């Protein structure tokens, strides 16, 4: 560490290195993160629950481990947060719902266990919308998660709290999850790098299964290398997982791919959406074209993907599959009225589906995925927008209290991301562009199945060509 360096200026990997070098202690890192949360979070809504006592106890244990010596986990002492859709033993897990305000699990999700084993220290639970349904983050506990670049704008969802915590410098990286864009959308809005891993790359154990196959856990970070290191910590199957992606070859890591030359790639510009008549706002279109030109200037072959890959059945099937997840949580009948309008709308649709209709929807998605992957296999990477619009004002989706209208607005706003949850491909949001008003606009890159390696290598090349980690929202200092 150089003299005068502030701890929140350090990347996660720099913090880990400083701990190993004895330049900073885990307790100092955790205390600094907690001070940042206390100072900033009231106006941003990043956290549902903060756990200072548990975090400081974990920091002291990390220091004991340092004193003992021996082999150390790669991210020892680095603070992070767990999304409040993920179970944490002994720590309240609300799923963003007032119905589960007092829910305290007795087990950790596998991703929580893996991140702790890598040495990270959770300082609390990041904010999420009810059951993770929306592409924005708002709940009855702390209100909306606000974009640090403009606090009149929504931070995106459903990993909005995690993204805000990282973008505002409360944490160097944070865990999120993505079932239809819930890592990539807040990454785009908040000027971060986010990875939606391949299906089966990160375990959803012990309770998550392959009911729809849409959701997965992944990292949000300010740099490609931090996100790759967090993916290394998260990745790997747990016995009983229904699907798993092949690990990197022996001796290789996702972090290592960030330092690997990427070569010349064939990149397909993908601008087709299952939402009819979708158009891009001018600044979003300009960001897409700018990213396309940047990739071409780096020596890649960039061309348009032929249209006609998305049939009309895809949207209906996805909508039906999306509603199924909310039917699995045990909401007592006398508590249904406490659910938010969007949740009641989508949960009602899911409960109204017959078993036959549900199976037909899931089958239609699997058949579509096979067709799409076959049609696009000649491309190393696909390039697409993350959202169709710049960050939305507070209340833009749900101010009228109409759950069905809220859902329709979300579909038009996030018209491109969910396709790649259906196909199971890895996808990232890269913060390459900002609007004239200083709002981030991310660019989506999509890899072949289980090929996070190429995405990470390409993202690192883009980060070198157009660095972004030095850009900070107001309040960073």
C-alpha positions in Angstrom: 0.0 0.0 0.0 1.2 3.5 -0.9 1.1 6.2 1.8 -2.3 7.9 2.0 -4.2 5.1 0.3 -7.7 4.8 1.5 -8.9 1.2 2.1 -12.0 1.6 0.0 -9.8 2.6 -3.0 -8.2 -0.9 -2.9 -9.6 -3.7 -5.0 -10.5 -6.9 -3.3 -7.3 -8.5 -4.5 -5.3 -5.6 -3.3 -7.0 -5.8 0.1 -6.2 -9.6 0.2 -2.6 -8.8 -0.7 -2.3 -6.1 2.0 -3.6 -8.5 4.6 -1.0 -11.1 3.7 1.7 -8.5 3.7 0.7 -7.3 7.2 -0.1 -3.8 5.9 -3.7 -4.0 7.1 -5.6 -6.3 9.3 -8.9 -8.0 8.6 -10.4 -6.1 11.5 -9.3 -2.8 10.0 -10.9 -3.7 6.7 -14.2 -4.8 8.3 -14.3 -1.7 10.5 -13.7 0.5 7.5 -16.5 -1.2 5.6 -18.9 -0.8 8.5 -18.0 2.9 8.9 -18.7 3.4 5.1 -22.1 1.6 5.5 -23.0 3.7 8.5 -22.1 6.9 6.7 -23.6 6.2 3.3 -26.3 3.6 3.4 -29.2 5.6 4.8 -29.4 7.5 1.5 -28.8 4.5 -0.7 -30.6 1.4 0.6 -27.9 -1.2 0.0 -28.4 -3.3 3.1 -31.4 -5.0 4.8 -29.3 -6.3 7.7 -25.9 -5.4 8.9 -24.0 -7.8 11.2 -21.1 -6.0 12.8 -20.6 -8.3 15.7 -20.4 -11.4 13.5 -18.2 -9.7 11.0 -15.7 -8.5 13.6 -15.6 -11.9 15.2 -14.8 -13.4 11.8 -12.1 -10.8 11.3 -10.5 -11.8 14.6 -10.6 -15.4 13.6 -8.9 -14.5 10.3 -6.1 -12.7 12.3 -5.6 -15.8 14.4 -5.2 -17.8 11.2 -2.7 -15.3 9.9 -0.6 -15.7 13.1 -0.7 -19.5 12.9 0.7 -19.3 9.3 0.5 -22.1 6.8 -1.6 -22.1 3.7 -4.1 -19.3 3.7 -7.3 -18.9 1.7 -7.0 -16.5 -1.3 -9.3 -13.7 -0.1 -8.6 -13.8 3.6 -10.0 -10.8 5.5 -11.8 -9.2 2.5 -15.3 -7.9 3.4 -18.3 -8.7 1.3 -22.0 -9.1 1.6 -24.6 -11.9 0.9 -27.8 -11.1 -1.0 -30.9 -11.5 1.1 -32.3 -14.1 -1.2 -29.6 -16.5 0.1 -29.9 -18.4 3.3 -27.5 -17.5 6.1 -27.5 -19.6 9.3 -28.3 -17.5 12.3 -28.8 -14.3 10.3 -32.2 -13.0 9.3 -33.1 -13.8 5.7 -36.2 -12.0 4.5 -36.2 -12.7 0.7 -37.2 -9.0 0.5 -40.6 -9.8 1.9 -42.4 -8.5 5.0 -44.0 -12.0 5.3 -40.5 -13.3 6.1 -39.4 -10.4 8.3 -38.5 -12.7 11.2 -37.1 -15.7 9.2 -33.7 -16.9 10.5 -32.4 -20.0 8.7 -30.5 -22.7 10.4 -28.3 -23.5 7.4 -26.1 -21.6 4.9 -26.5 -21.8 1.2 -23.6 -23.5 -0.4 -22.4 -20.2 -2.0 -22.2 -18.6 1.5 -20.1 -21.5 2.7 -17.8 -21.3 -0.2 -17.2 -17.6 0.1 -16.4 -18.0 3.8 -14.0 -20.8 3.0 -12.2 -18.5 0.6 -11.6 -16.1 3.5 -14.2 -13.4 2.8 -16.1 -11.9 5.7 -19.7 -11.0 5.2 -20.8 -7.7 6.9 -24.5 -8.3 6.3 -27.3 -9.0 3.9 -27.7 -6.8 0.8 -31.1 -5.5 -0.2 -33.3 -7.4 -2.7 -36.9 -7.0 -3.9 -39.6 -9.4 -2.8 -38.6 -13.0 -3.8 -36.2 -11.4 -6.4 -39.0 -11.0 -8.9 -38.4 -7.4 -10.2 -35.5 -6.0 -12.2 -35.4 -3.1 -9.7 -34.9 -3.3 -5.9 -37.5 -2.0 -3.5 -39.0 -3.5 -0.3 -40.9 -2.7 2.8 -37.8 -2.6 5.0 -35.5 0.0 3.5 -37.3 1.3 0.4 -35.6 1.5 -3.0 -32.0 0.8 -3.6 -30.8 4.0 -5.3 -28.1 4.4 -7.9 -25.1 6.2 -6.3 -24.5 8.1 -9.6 -27.9 9.7 -9.4 -30.0 9.0 -6.3 -33.2 9.8 -8.0 -32.7 6.7 -10.1 -33.4 3.0 -9.3 -30.3 0.9 -8.8 -31.7 -2.1 -10.7 -32.4 -5.6 -9.4 -32.7 -8.0 -8.0 -29.1 -7.7 -6.9 -29.5 -3.9 -6.5 -28.3 -3.7 -2.9 -25.1 -5.6 -3.7 -24.4 -3.4 -6.6 -25.0 -0.2 -4.6 -22.7 -1.4 -1.9 -19.8 -2.0 -4.4 -20.4 1.1 -6.5 -20.5 3.4 -3.4 -17.3 2.0 -2.0 -18.8 0.2 1.0 -17.4 -3.1 -0.3 -14.9 -4.1 -2.9 -17.1 -6.9 -4.3 -20.4 -8.6 -3.4 -22.4 -11.8 -4.2 -25.5 -11.5 -6.3 -27.8 -13.8 -8.2 -29.3 -13.7 -11.7 -32.5 -15.4 -12.9 -33.4 -13.0 -15.7 -30.7 -10.3 -15.6 -30.5 -9.6 -11.9 -26.6 -9.3 -11.8 -26.2 -7.7 -15.3 -28.9 -5.1 -14.9 -27.6 -3.6 -11.6 -24.0 -3.9 -12.9 -24.9 -1.9 -15.9 -26.8 0.8 -13.9 -24.1 1.2 -11.3 -21.0 1.1 -13.5 -19.7 -2.3 -12.3 -18.6 -5.5 -13.9 -20.9 -8.4 -13.2 -20.8 -12.1 -14.2 -23.8 -14.3 -14.7 -22.1 -17.7 -14.7 -23.0 -20.7 -16.8 -25.8 -23.0 -15.6 -24.2 -25.4 -13.1 -21.1 -23.3 -12.5 -22.1 -22.2 -9.0 -24.2 -24.5 -6.8 -27.7 -23.5 -5.7 -27.6 -26.0 -2.8 -29.1 -26.9 -0.5 -32.6 -25.8 -1.5 -32.2 -24.4 -5.0 -32.8 -27.0 -7.7 -33.3 -27.2 -11.4 -37.0 -26.4 -11.4 -36.6 -23.8 -14.1 -32.8 -23.7 -14.5 -32.9 -19.9 -14.8 -31.2 -18.7 -11.6 -27.5 -18.7 -10.6 -25.2 -16.9 -8.2 -22.4 -14.7 -9.4 -20.1 -11.8 -8.5 -20.4 -8.0 -8.8 -17.2 -6.1 -8.6 -15.4 -2.9 -9.8 -12.7 -4.8 -11.8 -12.6 -7.9 -14.0 -9.9 -9.5 -11.9 -11.9 -9.1 -8.6 -15.0 -10.6 -10.2 -13.0 -13.5 -11.6 -11.4 -14.2 -8.2 -14.8 -14.2 -6.6 -16.1 -16.6 -9.2 -13.2 -18.9 -8.4 -14.3 -18.8 -4.8 -18.0 -19.5 -5.6 -17.6 -22.1 -8.3 -17.9 -25.8 -8.1 -20.7 -28.4 -7.6 -22.1 -29.8 -4.4 -23.2 -33.5 -4.3 -26.8 -33.7 -5.4 -26.7 -30.8 -7.8 -28.8 -31.5 -10.9 -26.3 -29.8 -13.3 -22.7 -28.8 -13.2 -20.3 -27.0 -15.5 -16.9 -28.5 -16.2 -14.2 -26.8 -14.0 -11.2 -25.1 -15.5 -8.3 -27.5 -16.5 -6.0 -28.4 -13.7 -3.8 -25.5 -12.6 -6.0 -22.9 -14.3 -8.4 -20.4 -12.6 -10.9 -17.8 -13.7 -8.6 -15.2 -12.3 -5.8 -16.5 -14.5 -8.0 -16.0 -17.6 -8.0 -12.3 -17.0 -4.3 -12.3 -17.8 -4.6 -14.5 -20.9 -4.4 -13.1 -24.4 -7.8 -13.4 -26.0 -6.8 -13.7 -29.7 -9.1 -12.6 -32.6 -12.7 -13.5 -31.9 -15.8 -13.7 -34.0 -18.4 -11.5 -32.3 -22.1 -11.5 -33.2 -24.1 -8.3 -32.7 -27.4 -9.6 -31.2 -30.3 -7.1 -31.3 -33.3 -9.4 -31.4 -35.6 -9.6 -28.4 -38.6 -11.8 -27.6 -40.5 -8.6 -26.7 -42.3 -7.2 -29.7 -41.3 -3.8 -31.2 -38.6 -3.1 -28.7 -36.4 -0.1 -29.5 -33.3 1.2 -27.7 -33.1 4.7 -26.3 -30.6 6.8 -28.3 -27.9 6.8 -25.5 -28.3 3.0 -25.1 -28.0 2.5 -28.8 -25.0 4.8 -28.9 -23.3 2.7 -26.2 -24.0 -0.5 -28.1 -22.5 0.9 -31.3 -19.5 2.3 -29.4 -18.8 -1.1 -27.8 -19.1 -2.7 -31.3 -16.6 -0.2 -32.7 -14.2 -0.7 -29.8 -14.2 -4.5 -30.3 -13.5 -4.1 -34.0 -10.7 -1.7 -33.2 -9.1 -4.3 -31.0 -9.0 -6.7 -34.0 -12.1 -8.7 -33.5 -14.4 -9.7 -36.4 -17.8 -8.1 -35.6 -20.9 -8.8 -37.6 -24.7 -8.8 -37.2 -26.4 -12.1 -36.0 -29.1 -12.9 -38.5 -32.6 -12.3 -37.1 -35.4 -14.8 -36.7 -33.9 -16.8 -33.8 -36.6 -15.9 -31.3 -40.0 -17.3 -32.0 -43.2 -15.9 -30.4 -43.5 -18.9 -28.0 -40.3 -17.9 -26.1 -41.8 -14.9 -24.3 -45.0 -16.8 -23.2 -42.9 -19.8 -22.0 -40.5 -17.6 -20.1 -43.3 -15.6 -18.4 -44.9 -18.9 -17.2 -41.6 -20.3 -16.0 -40.7 -17.0 -14.2 -44.0 -17.2 -12.2 -43.3 -20.7 -10.9 -40.5 -19.7 -8.5 -42.8 -17.6 -6.3 -45.1 -20.6 -5.8 -42.4 -22.5 -3.9 -42.1 -20.3 -0.9 -44.6 -21.1 1.9 -46.7 -18.0 2.1 -49.6 -18.6 4.5 -53.0 -17.8 3.0 -53.6 -15.1 5.6 -50.4 -13.4 4.7 -50.9 -13.1 0.9 -52.4 -9.6 1.3 -49.1 -8.4 2.7 -47.3 -9.3 -0.5 -46.5 -6.5 -2.9 -48.7 -6.1 -6.0 -46.2 -7.5 -8.4 -45.6 -10.5 -6.3 -49.3 -11.2 -5.9 -49.8 -10.9 -9.6 -46.9 -13.2 -10.6 -47.5 -15.7 -7.8 -51.2 -15.8 -8.7 -50.3 -16.6 -12.3 -47.9 -19.3 -11.2 -50.5 -21.0 -8.9 -53.1 -20.8 -11.7 -50.8 -22.9 -14.1 -51.7 -26.5 -14.5 -49.0 -29.1 -14.3 -49.3 -29.7 -18.0 -49.0 -26.0 -18.8 -45.9 -25.7 -16.6 -44.2 -28.7 -18.1 -45.0 -27.4 -21.6 -43.5 -24.0 -20.8 -40.3 -25.6 -19.5 -40.1 -27.9 -22.4 -40.5 -25.0 -24.8 -37.7 -23.2 -23.2 -35.4 -26.2 -23.4 -36.2 -26.7 -27.1 -35.6 -23.0 -27.8 -32.3 -23.1 -26.0 -31.1 -26.0 -28.2 -32.2 -24.1 -31.4 -30.6 -20.9 -30.3 -27.3 -22.4 -29.2 -27.1 -24.4 -32.5 -27.8 -21.3 -34.6 -25.2 -19.1 -32.8 -22.4 -21.6 -32.1 -20.2 -20.2 -34.8 -19.7 -17.0 -32.8 -17.2 -16.9 -30.0 -19.1 -14.2 -28.2 -22.4 -12.3 -28.7 -22.7 -8.6 -28.1 -26.0 -7.2 -26.9 -27.5 -4.4 -24.8 -28.2 -5.0 -21.1 -31.3 -2.7 -20.9 -33.3 -0.8 -23.5 -33.3 2.4 -21.5 -31.1 4.4 -19.2 -31.6 4.0 -15.4 -35.2 4.6 -14.5 -36.5 7.2 -12.0 -37.8 6.1 -8.6 -41.3 4.8 -8.9 -41.2 4.4 -12.6 -42.2 0.7 -12.6 -44.7 0.5 -9.8 -46.0 3.9 -8.8 -49.5 3.0 -10.0 -49.7 -0.1 -7.8 -50.7 -2.3 -10.8 -48.6 -5.5 -10.7 -49.4 -6.6 -14.3 -48.4 -3.2 -15.7 -45.3 -3.2 -13.6 -44.3 -6.6 -15.1 -44.9 -5.3 -18.6 -42.7 -2.3 -18.0 -40.0 -4.5 -16.7 -40.1 -6.8 -19.8 -39.7 -3.8 -22.1 -36.9 -2.4 -20.0 -34.9 -5.6 -19.6 -35.8 -7.1 -23.0 -32.4 -8.9 -23.7 -31.0 -10.4 -20.6 -33.4 -13.3 -19.8 -32.7 -15.2 -23.1 -29.3 -16.2 -21.7 -30.8 -17.5 -18.5 -32.9 -19.7 -20.7 -29.9 -20.9 -22.7 -27.7 -21.2 -19.6 -24.8 -19.3 -21.3 -22.4 -17.2 -19.3 -22.9 -13.5 -19.7 -21.3 -10.4 -18.4 -22.1 -6.7 -18.2 -19.1 -4.5 -18.9 -19.1 -0.7 -17.9 -17.9 0.8 -21.1 -20.1 3.8 -21.5 -21.6 6.8 -19.6 -24.4 9.1 -20.7 -24.1 12.8 -21.1 -25.5 13.1 -17.6 -22.9 10.8 -16.1 -25.0 7.7 -15.8 -23.4 4.3 -16.6 -24.6 2.2 -19.5 -23.3 -1.4 -19.5 -22.7 -3.6 -22.5 -23.5 -7.4 -22.4 -21.1 -10.0 -23.7 -22.4 -13.6 -23.9 -20.1 -16.7 -24.2 -20.6 -20.2 -25.4 -21.9 -22.6 -22.8 -19.4 -23.1 -19.9 -16.9 -20.6 -21.6 -16.5 -18.0 -18.9 -12.8 -18.1 -19.8 -13.2 -16.3 -23.1 -15.6 -13.7 -21.6 -13.2 -12.9 -18.8 -10.2 -12.6 -21.1 -12.1 -10.4 -23.5 -13.4 -8.3 -20.6 -9.9 -7.8 -19.3 -8.8 -6.6 -22.8 -11.7 -4.1 -22.8 -10.8 -2.9 -19.3 -7.2 -2.3 -20.4 -8.4 -0.5 -23.5 -10.9 1.7 -21.7 -10.3 1.6 -17.9 -13.3 2.3 -15.7 -12.4 1.5 -12.1 -11.1 5.1 -11.5 -14.6 6.5 -12.1 -16.5 7.0 -8.8 -19.9 8.4 -8.0 -20.4 11.4 -5.7 -19.7 10.6 -2.1 -16.8 8.3 -2.8 -14.5 10.5 -0.8 
